[in-house]
Amino acid sequence: MSMTARRRDAVENRAGIVDAATAVIGHDPRASIADIAARAGLSRRALYGHFDDRDAILREVIATGAARFNVIADTIDDPDSRVALARLASELWREAAHVQAAAALALDDTHLPQTSAALAPLRRRIDAIVRRGQEAGELRTDLPAPTLSRLLEETGRMVIARVDAESASARGIAVTAVLGIAGLSWTEARELLTQHPDLEAE
């Protein structure tokens, strides 16, 4: 086997381990190295050839998840800031819901510094939407933009950690919670969702 082929196999194996860890931890945040190795179809010894320990795997899971969130944030371009926030919350929930335990673990206080740094592009997008929305009179202006952005972020963390992803209304709850913090009443939030049904459709 050539050096290039071995390098490609190593990269694919590492990505497979991260995917397996995301899935396993997504259902059980206490999942062991053995659980992750079994899901990846590798021995523990083979897994340790790619990662030093479980924490190293978890760091990679967080970084990979953050990169996906950042890509989603980069696609949000609705001119109305209310719709932009709703779409962002909706798409982030869709991404996080199937690995809710892993997402909640990444956003807990222990891992928050690493997660926060990895999510810098997402935070910049939220801040830009908030500033634009306040200037347009679409979002509440009784709070400075950085404070409102932080409250929106904290609301997202709480929803991921506390709302049952299996619930049929979970996505709508996530979007409505974000819009409520942004300054919309629950009836205004429901009206927006009625006008944009794709924001809560499964």
C-alpha positions in Angstrom: 0.0 0.0 0.0 1.4 3.4 -0.9 2.0 6.2 1.6 -0.8 8.2 0.1 -3.3 5.3 0.4 -2.2 4.7 4.1 -2.6 8.4 4.8 -6.1 8.4 3.2 -7.1 5.3 5.2 -5.9 7.0 8.4 -7.9 10.1 7.7 -11.0 8.0 6.9 -10.6 5.9 10.0 -10.2 9.0 12.2 -13.4 10.5 10.6 -15.2 7.2 11.1 -14.2 7.3 14.8 -15.5 10.8 15.2 -18.8 9.9 13.4 -19.2 6.9 15.7 -18.4 8.9 18.8 -20.9 11.5 17.8 -23.6 8.9 17.3 -22.8 7.0 20.5 -22.4 10.0 22.7 -25.4 11.5 21.1 -27.5 8.8 22.8 -25.4 8.3 25.9 -23.0 11.1 27.1 -21.2 8.6 29.3 -20.4 6.2 26.5 -17.1 4.5 26.9 -14.1 4.1 24.6 -15.2 0.4 24.1 -18.7 1.6 23.0 -17.1 4.1 20.5 -14.7 1.5 19.1 -17.5 -1.0 18.7 -19.6 1.5 16.8 -16.6 2.4 14.6 -15.9 -1.3 13.9 -12.4 -1.0 15.4 -10.6 -2.6 18.3 -9.8 -0.3 21.2 -6.1 -0.7 20.3 -6.8 0.6 16.7 -8.8 3.5 18.1 -5.9 4.4 20.4 -3.8 4.6 17.3 -5.8 7.7 16.3 -6.7 9.3 19.7 -4.8 9.3 23.0 -8.0 9.1 25.1 -11.7 9.7 25.3 -11.2 13.4 26.0 -9.3 13.7 22.7 -12.2 12.1 20.9 -14.6 14.4 22.6 -12.6 17.4 21.6 -12.7 16.3 18.0 -16.5 15.7 18.2 -16.9 19.2 19.6 -14.7 20.7 16.8 -16.6 18.8 14.1 -20.0 19.7 15.4 -19.0 23.4 15.7 -17.7 23.4 12.1 -21.2 22.1 11.0 -22.9 24.8 13.0 -20.6 27.4 11.5 -21.4 26.2 8.0 -25.2 26.5 8.7 -24.7 30.0 10.1 -22.9 31.0 6.9 -25.9 30.0 4.8 -28.4 32.2 6.6 -29.2 35.3 4.4 -32.8 36.2 5.0 -33.2 40.0 4.8 -35.7 40.1 7.7 -33.7 39.6 10.9 -36.6 37.9 12.6 -36.8 35.3 9.8 -33.0 35.0 9.8 -32.9 34.2 13.6 -35.8 31.8 13.2 -34.1 30.0 10.3 -30.8 29.9 12.2 -32.5 28.4 15.3 -34.5 25.9 13.1 -31.5 24.7 11.2 -29.2 24.5 14.2 -31.9 22.5 16.1 -32.2 20.1 13.1 -28.5 19.5 13.2 -28.3 19.1 17.0 -31.5 17.1 17.6 -30.3 13.7 16.3 -27.2 13.9 18.6 -28.8 15.9 21.4 -26.8 14.4 24.2 -23.5 15.1 22.4 -24.6 18.7 21.6 -25.7 19.2 25.2 -22.4 17.8 26.4 -20.4 20.2 24.1 -22.4 23.1 25.5 -22.1 22.3 29.2 -20.0 24.4 31.5 -17.0 22.0 31.4 -16.6 22.2 27.6 -18.0 25.6 27.0 -14.6 27.4 26.7 -13.5 25.1 23.8 -17.0 25.1 22.3 -17.2 28.9 22.5 -13.9 29.4 20.7 -14.9 26.9 18.0 -18.2 28.6 17.4 -16.8 32.1 16.9 -18.1 32.3 13.3 -21.6 31.4 14.5 -21.4 34.0 17.2 -20.4 36.7 14.7 -23.3 35.8 12.5 -25.8 36.1 15.4 -24.3 39.4 16.4 -24.6 40.7 12.8 -28.2 39.6 12.6 -29.0 41.3 15.9 -27.3 44.6 15.0 -29.1 44.6 11.6 -32.4 43.8 13.3 -32.1 46.5 15.9 -31.2 49.1 13.3 -34.3 48.1 11.3 -36.6 48.1 14.3 -37.3 44.4 13.9 -35.8 43.2 17.1 -35.9 44.6 20.7 -33.7 47.6 21.3 -34.0 47.9 25.1 -30.8 45.8 25.3 -27.4 46.4 23.8 -26.6 44.2 20.8 -23.9 42.2 22.6 -26.2 41.5 25.5 -29.1 40.4 23.3 -26.7 38.2 21.3 -25.5 36.5 24.5 -29.1 35.9 25.7 -29.9 34.3 22.3 -26.9 32.1 22.6 -27.8 31.1 26.2 -31.4 30.4 25.1 -30.1 28.1 22.4 -27.9 26.2 25.0 -30.9 25.8 27.3 -33.2 24.5 24.6 -30.6 21.9 23.4 -30.1 20.7 26.9 -33.7 20.8 28.1 -36.2 20.3 25.3 -37.0 16.6 24.4 -35.7 16.2 20.8 -38.3 13.4 20.3 -41.2 15.7 20.8 -43.0 16.6 17.6 -43.1 20.3 18.6 -39.5 20.5 19.7 -38.3 22.4 16.6 -41.1 24.9 16.9 -40.3 25.4 20.6 -36.7 26.1 19.8 -37.6 28.7 17.2 -40.3 30.3 19.4 -37.9 30.5 22.4 -35.3 32.3 20.4 -37.8 34.7 18.9 -39.2 35.5 22.3 -35.9 36.5 23.6 -35.4 38.6 20.5 -38.5 40.6 21.3 -41.4 38.9 19.6 -44.5 37.9 21.5 -45.6 34.3 21.3 -48.4 35.2 18.9 -46.0 37.1 16.6 -43.6 34.1 16.7 -46.5 31.8 15.8 -47.5 34.1 13.0 -44.0 34.1 11.6 -43.9 30.3 11.7 -47.3 30.1 10.0 -45.9 32.3 7.2 -42.7 30.2 7.0 -43.9 26.6 7.7 -40.5 25.1 6.6 -39.0 26.5 9.8 -40.7 23.8 11.9 -41.4 21.1 9.4 -39.6 17.8 10.0 
